[in-house]
Amino acid sequence: MTYLTEAENRAFMGDGSRNAAGQTLEEFLEAYDPTKYQCPCNTVDMMVFRSQGPFDGDVNKLQLLLVRRKNHPCIGLWATPGGFVELRESLEEAAARELAEETGVTGIPLIQLHTHGDVDRDPRWRIITTSYLALIEKDLPVHAADDAADACWFAIDFHEEESGTCRLVLFNKERGIRLEAKVHHEVIRHGILRDDHFALLAGGGLSADHPILITEALLYLQRAGKRN
């Protein structure tokens, strides 16, 4: 079985020699079984923030786009837009497609933020997600579609205590929705390298580990605002 085209495979020829079994690359690929190992699934999740003017580093002036899940798992809970990566698309293509399918938002810049892969983060299968971040300094209408039962903007009340507990409140006054989550944040330094660790303390109406994804994005925006 071969996954890439013959032309695409040429980039992986190496020095053109045969392996220990006497196979060329083409023969090796023809005999290769991709189901030999259990493989995780890949998803993308998008944190899309909206500012009414130029961002000044205060994340509590931002709004966050969330969707309400209409299917299992976490049915009825609020989540960041996201979904599964298809076999022949890049992560960036998947992020743009899923955002458009669930919220109608298109044509905005998305930057890759982090990869989350805890083994217990989804009951369906081992699912690894790559998170994306967008900051829009304008009004952006949204509408729910695909796997989303609803989509709307939430105001933010976020702060981190000295203990490392991050308190996240998201609210939409028009709909009377208030979500309260808590995440523990710890920074471990290895010389000049920084390693951020997160643990979910309370979900507060948000899907799965999405409070962690949102908290990480807010901390990133805080640091970016200070640098500017």
C-alpha positions as CSV (number, residue, x, y, z in Angstrom):
1,M,0.0,0.0,0.0
2,T,1.3,3.5,-0.8
3,Y,0.1,6.7,0.8
4,L,1.9,9.3,-1.4
5,T,2.0,9.5,-5.2
6,E,5.0,8.1,-7.0
7,A,6.4,11.6,-7.6
8,E,6.0,12.5,-3.9
9,N,7.7,9.3,-2.9
10,R,10.9,10.3,-4.7
11,A,11.8,12.7,-1.8
12,F,12.2,9.6,0.4
13,M,14.5,7.5,-1.8
14,G,17.6,8.1,0.4
15,D,20.7,6.9,-1.4
16,G,18.7,4.4,-3.5
17,S,20.0,1.3,-1.8
18,R,17.9,-1.7,-0.7
19,N,17.1,-2.5,3.0
20,A,18.1,-5.6,4.9
21,A,15.1,-7.5,3.4
22,G,16.4,-6.6,-0.1
23,Q,13.5,-4.3,-0.8
24,T,13.5,-1.0,-2.7
25,L,11.5,1.9,-1.3
26,E,8.6,1.0,-3.7
27,E,8.6,-2.7,-2.6
28,F,8.8,-1.7,1.1
29,L,5.9,0.7,0.8
30,E,3.8,-1.9,-1.2
31,A,4.2,-4.4,1.7
32,Y,3.9,-1.9,4.5
33,D,0.8,-2.3,6.7
34,P,-0.2,1.1,8.4
35,T,-2.6,-0.8,10.7
36,K,0.2,-2.8,12.3
37,Y,0.3,-0.3,15.2
38,Q,-2.7,1.3,16.9
39,C,-2.5,4.9,15.9
40,P,-3.9,8.0,17.6
41,C,-6.3,10.4,15.8
42,N,-5.4,14.0,15.3
43,T,-7.7,17.0,15.8
44,V,-7.3,20.8,15.8
45,D,-8.9,23.3,18.2
46,M,-9.1,27.0,17.6
47,M,-9.0,29.8,20.2
48,V,-10.4,32.8,18.4
49,F,-10.4,36.1,20.4
50,R,-12.0,39.3,19.4
51,S,-10.9,42.8,20.5
52,Q,-13.0,46.0,19.9
53,G,-9.8,47.9,19.2
54,P,-6.0,47.5,19.2
55,F,-5.0,44.9,21.8
56,D,-3.3,46.5,24.8
57,G,-2.3,43.3,26.6
58,D,-5.4,43.2,28.9
59,V,-7.0,39.8,28.1
60,N,-10.1,40.8,30.1
61,K,-11.0,43.2,27.4
62,L,-11.2,40.4,24.9
63,Q,-14.0,38.0,23.9
64,L,-13.7,34.3,23.1
65,L,-15.6,32.4,20.4
66,L,-17.2,29.2,21.7
67,V,-19.5,26.6,20.3
68,R,-22.0,24.3,22.2
69,R,-21.6,20.6,21.4
70,K,-24.6,18.8,20.0
71,N,-23.1,15.3,20.1
72,H,-21.2,13.1,22.4
73,P,-18.8,13.4,24.1
74,C,-19.5,16.4,26.3
75,I,-22.8,17.0,24.7
76,G,-24.4,20.3,25.7
77,L,-21.1,21.7,27.0
78,W,-19.3,24.7,25.5
79,A,-16.1,24.1,23.6
80,T,-13.6,25.8,21.3
81,P,-14.3,25.2,17.6
82,G,-12.4,22.2,16.3
83,G,-12.5,18.7,14.7
84,F,-10.6,15.9,13.1
85,V,-7.8,16.3,10.6
86,E,-8.5,14.6,7.3
87,L,-5.9,12.3,5.7
88,R,-4.8,14.6,2.9
89,E,-4.9,18.0,4.5
90,S,-2.4,20.0,6.5
91,L,-3.1,21.0,10.1
92,E,-3.5,24.6,9.0
93,E,-6.0,23.5,6.3
94,A,-7.9,21.5,8.9
95,A,-8.0,24.4,11.3
96,A,-9.4,26.8,8.7
97,R,-12.0,24.2,7.5
98,E,-13.3,23.2,10.9
99,L,-13.6,26.9,12.0
100,A,-15.6,27.7,8.9
101,E,-17.8,24.6,9.2
102,E,-18.7,25.2,12.8
103,T,-18.9,29.0,13.1
104,G,-18.9,30.4,9.6
105,V,-15.7,32.3,10.3
106,T,-13.2,32.4,7.3
107,G,-10.1,34.2,6.2
108,I,-8.5,35.0,9.5
109,P,-4.9,34.3,10.4
110,L,-4.4,31.3,12.7
111,I,-1.1,30.6,14.5
112,Q,-0.1,27.2,15.9
113,L,0.1,27.3,19.7
114,H,0.7,23.9,21.3
115,T,0.0,20.1,21.1
116,H,-2.0,18.4,23.8
117,G,-1.9,14.6,24.0
118,D,-2.8,13.3,27.4
119,V,-4.0,9.7,27.0
120,D,-7.3,10.3,28.9
121,R,-8.4,13.5,27.2
122,D,-11.1,11.8,25.0
123,P,-13.3,8.7,25.6
124,R,-13.6,7.8,21.9
125,W,-9.9,7.0,21.2
126,R,-6.4,8.3,21.8
127,I,-6.8,11.8,20.4
128,I,-4.0,14.3,20.1
129,T,-5.0,17.9,19.3
130,T,-3.0,20.9,18.0
131,S,-4.3,24.2,19.3
132,Y,-4.5,27.4,17.1
133,L,-4.8,31.0,18.2
134,A,-6.3,34.0,16.4
135,L,-6.7,37.6,17.6
136,I,-9.1,39.7,15.6
137,E,-9.4,43.4,16.2
138,K,-12.9,43.9,14.6
139,D,-16.4,42.7,14.9
140,L,-16.9,39.2,13.5
141,P,-20.4,37.7,13.0
142,V,-20.7,33.9,13.7
143,H,-23.3,31.2,13.2
144,A,-23.4,27.6,14.4
145,A,-23.3,24.7,11.9
146,D,-22.0,21.2,11.5
147,D,-21.3,19.7,15.0
148,A,-22.1,22.9,16.8
149,A,-25.6,23.5,18.3
150,D,-24.8,27.1,19.0
151,A,-21.9,29.6,18.6
152,C,-21.4,32.9,20.3
153,W,-18.9,35.3,21.9
154,F,-18.1,35.2,25.6
155,A,-16.6,38.0,27.7
156,I,-13.6,37.1,29.8
157,D,-12.6,37.5,33.5
158,F,-9.2,35.8,33.9
159,H,-6.5,36.0,36.5
160,E,-3.7,33.9,37.9
161,E,-3.2,33.7,41.7
162,E,0.3,33.4,43.3
163,S,-0.5,29.8,44.1
164,G,-0.6,29.1,40.3
165,T,-4.4,28.7,40.2
166,C,-5.8,30.3,37.1
167,R,-9.5,31.4,37.5
168,L,-11.4,31.6,34.2
169,V,-14.9,33.0,34.0
170,L,-16.6,33.3,30.6
171,F,-20.0,34.9,30.3
172,N,-22.6,36.0,27.8
173,K,-25.0,38.3,29.5
174,E,-27.5,38.4,26.6
175,R,-28.0,34.6,26.9
176,G,-27.5,34.4,30.7
177,I,-24.6,32.0,30.3
178,R,-21.8,31.9,32.9
179,L,-18.9,29.4,32.8
180,E,-16.4,29.1,35.6
181,A,-13.2,27.0,35.3
182,K,-10.0,26.6,37.3
183,V,-6.6,25.4,36.0
184,H,-3.4,24.9,37.8
185,H,-0.4,26.4,36.1
186,E,3.2,25.7,36.9
187,V,6.4,26.9,35.1
188,I,9.4,24.6,35.2
189,R,12.6,26.1,33.9
190,H,15.6,24.2,32.4
191,G,18.2,26.9,31.9
192,I,16.9,29.4,29.4
193,L,14.1,27.0,28.4
194,R,10.5,27.3,29.8
195,D,8.1,24.4,30.3
196,D,4.5,25.3,31.1
197,H,2.5,22.6,32.9
198,F,-1.3,22.7,33.3
199,A,-3.8,20.6,35.3
200,L,-7.5,20.9,35.2
201,L,-9.1,21.7,38.6
202,A,-12.7,22.5,37.5
203,G,-14.3,22.4,34.1
204,G,-17.2,24.8,34.9
205,G,-19.4,23.9,31.9
206,L,-16.5,23.7,29.3
207,S,-15.8,20.6,27.3
208,A,-13.0,18.1,28.4
209,D,-9.6,19.8,28.8
210,H,-10.7,23.0,26.9
211,P,-10.1,25.2,30.0
212,I,-6.4,24.3,29.7
213,L,-6.3,25.2,26.0
214,I,-8.0,28.5,26.7
215,T,-5.8,29.3,29.7
216,E,-2.7,28.6,27.8
217,A,-3.8,30.9,25.0
218,L,-4.7,33.7,27.5
219,L,-1.3,33.5,29.1
220,Y,0.4,33.6,25.7
221,L,-1.5,36.7,24.8
222,Q,-0.6,38.3,28.2
223,R,3.1,37.7,27.6
224,A,2.8,38.9,24.0
225,G,1.1,42.1,25.1
226,K,3.8,42.9,27.7
227,R,6.5,42.4,25.0
228,N,4.8,44.9,22.8
